[in-house]
Amino acid sequence: MKYAPRKVYIKENGGYTELSYEDFCRRRETDGTYKDKLFIPVQGCLIETEQTHYIEFYRDKERWHYLQKLDADNSLLSLEAIENADDSGNGFEFIADEAVNVAETVVRRMMLDKLKSSLTLLSEEERKLIQQHFYEGKSQVELSRIYGINQSSVSRHIMKILQKLKKLLEN
């Protein structure tokens, strides 16, 4: 035990009897029945409990320690870590990711949204060609075989579609 408890509560006569820790230690030395009693710590005190509650308490405690170790091993952050931050800060330095440029992320997200809406303005054939080339990763050579045209024609079609998208994005 890391510290001596303030009080010890023992079940006697259908209720709890409060003892100082020193009295409890003395009784435990002289009375063998005290060695078999089970206690759980609650707010700096020891409280005698039944075996089922004792087992459940320490099972939960062991589970909590396991989860904390798992979080530490995987570099996870708990809300308790923020709340228990030392006095040098408010705990939010744990959250801030200096590597992420928020303004850049917002601009990128807005451009992607605009691109998605611009794609809907293309014809079905144009969308299909862009889908196959950029999203499915098909090469221009593969597309030339699919459409039965030479690779340079596929390249020209893609360039025209990209120019059309660029104009749509600029507006």
N, C-alpha and C positions, 0 to 999 in steps of 0.2 A: 504494500500500500504506500502511495507517495506521501501521504500525510496522515496524521492522526485525526480521526473523525471528531466532530464537536460533541456529538451525543450518539448513544447506541440505544435502540428501542428493541426490547425483548418481549415476546408474547408470554404473558403470565396472567393467570386467572381470567381468561377470556378477553383480555385487553392488552395494551402495550404498556410496559414499564420503561421509563426513561432512566438511563444510566450515563454516568460520565464514562469516557473511554477507559480511564484508569480503573474505575470500579468493574467495568466489564472484563478487563484483563485479569484483575484479581480473582473474580469469580471463575473465569475460564481456567485459571491455574488450579483452583481448589475443587471445582465441580466438573467432573468428566462429561456431564450432559451438555455443557456449553460448547464442547469441541465438535459436537455433531450438528449444531445449529447452523443454518444457512442465512446469510445476510446479503443484501444488495445496498449499494451506496445510493443515497438520494440527498441531494443538496448538502453535502458535507456531513451527512449522518449515515449510520448503518441501521438498517431496518431488517429484523428477522422476517423471513418469508418461508413459504412452503417450497418444496423441491420443484414443483412444476413451474412456479413463477421464477425461481432461481435459474433454472435451465433456460427458460424462455428469455430472461433478461440477458444472460451471457451469450446466448445464441444470437440475439439481436445485436449485441455489442460486437461480437466477432464478425458478424455480417457487415456492420458499419465500418469496421477496420479494414475488412477485405475490399469494400467499395472505395474507400479512401485510397488504398494502395493501388487499386485498379485505375482510379482517376489520375493519380500521380504518375503511374507508369505510362499512361496514354496522354499525358499533358493536358488533362481536362481541367476546367476551372469551375469551381463551385461558387454559389452565391455567398457561402460562408467565408470563402477566401477574400472576397471583396469586403464583406462586413468586418472581418478581422484584420484588415490591412493596418499596418502600423501607423502611428500618428504622423509620419512624414507625408502622407498623402491621403486621398479619399478613397483609394481602392480602384478608381477608374483607369489608372495607368495599366491595370491588368487587361483591360478591354481594348484600349487603343492599339491599333495595328499601324505602325508608322510606315510599313511597306505599302499600304494601300492608299492611293490617291483618290479621295472621295469625289472630288470634282471630275476627275478623269473617268471614274466609274459611272457617274451620272451622265456625262456627255456620251459615253459609249452606249449606255443603255438607251438613251434618247435616239441615237443614230440607228441602233438596231430596231427600235420600234418604228422609226420612219422607214427603214429599209423593208420591214415586213409589210407595211401598208403600201409601199411603192411596188412591191412584188405582185400585189393583187391587181395592179393596173396593167400588168403585162398580159399578153394573149396567152391562151392555154398552151400553145406550142412553145412560146418563149419561156414560160414558167417551167415546163417539163424539161427543156434543155438545161436551164439553170439548175434545176433540182438534180438532174442526173450528173451534171459535171461537178458542181460545187458541194452538194450535200451527200450524194451517193459516191462521189470520188471516181467517177468514170472518166477515163482519159479521152482526149479528142480523137485518138485513133479508134478507141472502142465505140465512140459515138458515131464516127464516120461509117463503121461497119453496120451499126444499128439502123442508121438513116439512109444508107446506100449512097453516100456522097463522099467526096474526098476530104481529108483532114483539114486542108486549108479553107474549105467552105465552112466547115464546122467552126473553125477559129474565127472566121469573119462574122458568122452569125452570133457567136458569143460576144465578140467585140461590139457589135451593133447593140445587142441587148444591154451590155454594160454601159455603153454611152447613153442609152435611153434611161437606164436606172440613175445614172449620174445626174442627168437633167432633172429627173423627178425628185431626186434628193436635194438638189439645189433650190428648188421652188418651195 
